[in-house]
Amino acid sequence: MEKLVAATRNVNKIREIEEILGGHFEVISMDEAGVTGEAEETGTSFEENAVLKAAYVMEQSGLPAIADDSGLEVDALGGEPGIYSARYSGGHGDDEANNQLLLKKLEGVPKPRTARYVAAIALVRPGKPVICCRGCCEGEILTEYHGTGGFGYDPLFLCETGVTFAQIDAETKNAISHRRRGIDAVLRELKKEQAAQAEKGKRT
């Protein structure tokens, strides 16, 4: 299978990407691909940041790269924390501080406190067009933690199964998550591209 570099150092995201894409690509880490440093996330949208990260890794490794830029959008907060989800409280990746800040900002907001997880998935390959697709998972924000699994805002995010992302097993989460839906959309675009190439080959 073709190698694909997961453009993240988040072990949870790497694991999810491997579990979802394992039958299509040999997913390797940035370290395995010899990639050093980090892309600067200077974009103003999930899509822009996903493409920036994937392009950085492809340029360093020479291999196709897949990146996600994901986060939580809460309607009552005008879409916050959005692209700043991982560093909502100031530091990067402090899940507890981020969750506590979210709960504080939502104090007094009546249920349902509608929200969605969003993931923009970018596939960047040498000499080929960029593919970038968005996946979403709708839900709402609870007033207290439920479950001990997952990461990020998962203990507060009540998803369509009727429990939080922190209460479901990895297999169930991977079947319905925003990341899964974004990756599935990328795979559909890949199939369209391959079909178009095959049709062009027949004509020539």
N, C-alpha and C positions, 0 to 999 in steps of 0.2 A: 504494500500500500504506500501511497505517496505520503511523505512526511509533512506535517503541519505544525508550526510552532505556535503554542498558546502564548499570546503576548500579555502575560500577567505573572506576577510573583505571588499572587494570592493562591495558596494551596487548595482552598475550598473551590475556587473558580476552576482551577486546573482539573481537579477531580471531576467536577460536573461536566466540563467540556469533554474530558476523556470518556466519561460514561455515555454521553450523548453521541459523540462522533466516532467511538471506537470501531464501529463497523464500516466506516468510510475512509478514515485516515489513521495513520500512525501519529498520534499526538505526542509531541515532545515539549519539554519545558524550555524556557529561555536559557537556563544554565546549560542544558544538554546541547543547545544550538550555539553555545559560545557567545551569547548576547550579554553585553555589559551595559550598565547604566539604565536609565528610564526615559521614556518619551515625556516631553513636557505637555501636560494636558491644558492647552491654551484655547481649546475650542469653546464655543458657547452653547453646544448641544451635545447630547449623547452620541449622535452620529459623527460629529466632527472629531470628538475625542477618541472614539473607537478607531476611526481611520488613521488618526495621528499615531496611535499606539501600534497598530498593525503595520503601518508603513515603516516606522522606526525599526521594528524587529525584522521585517523583510530586508531592509537595506543592510542591516548588520549581519544577518545570517545567510542571505541569498536564497532563503527558502520561503515558500508560501507561509503566511502568518494569519492567525485569526485573533481578533481582539474583541472584547466586549466593554462597553461603558454602560454601567447600569446604576440604577438608583430608585429611590422612592419618590413619588409625587403625591402630595396630600392636598386635596381640593380646598379644604378650609384654610390652608396656608398659602394659597395661590400657586401651588405646584412645588413648594419647598418639601424636602431639601434638594430635590432635583439632582443636577450634576455635582452638587456638593455633598451628596449623601454620605460618602466615606469620611468626610472631614467637616461634618456639620457643626460639631462642637469646637472646632479649631484644630485639633490634632488629627492625624490621618489614621483611620482604622480603629478608633476607640469606640467599640460598639456600645459599651455601657454608657459612656458620656453622651453619645449620639442619641441613644434611646431615651435617656433621662431628659435631654433638651427637647426632644420631640414631645414627650408627655407634658412637660411644662408649658410648651407653646399651645398645646391643645386643651389645657385646663379650661373647663367650662363650656367647651364645644360639644353640643349634643350629638348623640348617635343618630344615624350612622355616620361615622367620620370617614367618608369614602376616600379611597386612595388606590394607587396601583404601583406595582413594580414594573419598571421599564428597562429593557435591555436593547441597546443597539449593537448589532453584531457585524463586524467588518472583516471581510476576507480580502487580503491584498496579496497578489501573486506577481512574480516577475513577468513583465511583458503582456499582462492581461488586464482587462477592465476591473476596477474595484467593485466589489459587491458589498452593499451595506443594507441591512434590513432591521426592522424594529419588531420586538415581541413585547406583549404586555400581559399582565395578570392582574385582574381587578380584585379589590377586596376592601377592607376597612381596618382602621387602627383601633385597637382595644385600649382599655384604660389601665391594664396591668399585664404582666408577662404570663404567657401560657406556653409551656414546653421548654425543653432544654436543648433541642437539636438546632441545626441550621447555624446561621451567623447573621450579622448585621441586624436589621430590624425584624427578623423572622419571628421572634417571640411575641411581637405586637401586631403582626400582620395576619388578620383573619382572611383566609383565602376561600375559594369557591367550594372547597371540600367541607366547610363548616368548622374547621379547626385552623390553628395557625401553621405557618410554614415550619415552625419549631416543633410541631407535634406530629408531623407526617414523616414517613421514612423516605430515604433518598430516592428510591425507585418511583414513588408516587410524586414527589416533588419534581423529579426530572421529567415526568410525563406532562406536567401542567405549567411549569415555571416560565417566567418571562424569557429566561435564557434559552430554554428548550424551544419556545415558539420563535424566537429570533433566529436560532440556528436552523430550525426546520425551514424557515423562509429563505435563508441563504442556500440551503440544499435544493430547494425548489428552483431557485434562480440558476444554480449550477446545472440542474437537469435541463432547463430551457436552453442554456448556453450550449450544452453538449448536443442536444437535439438539433439546434440550429447549425452547428458545425457538421453534424452527420448529414443533414439535408444539403448543405453546401457541398459536401464531398461527393454526394450522389450526382449533383448537377455538373460537377467538373469531371 
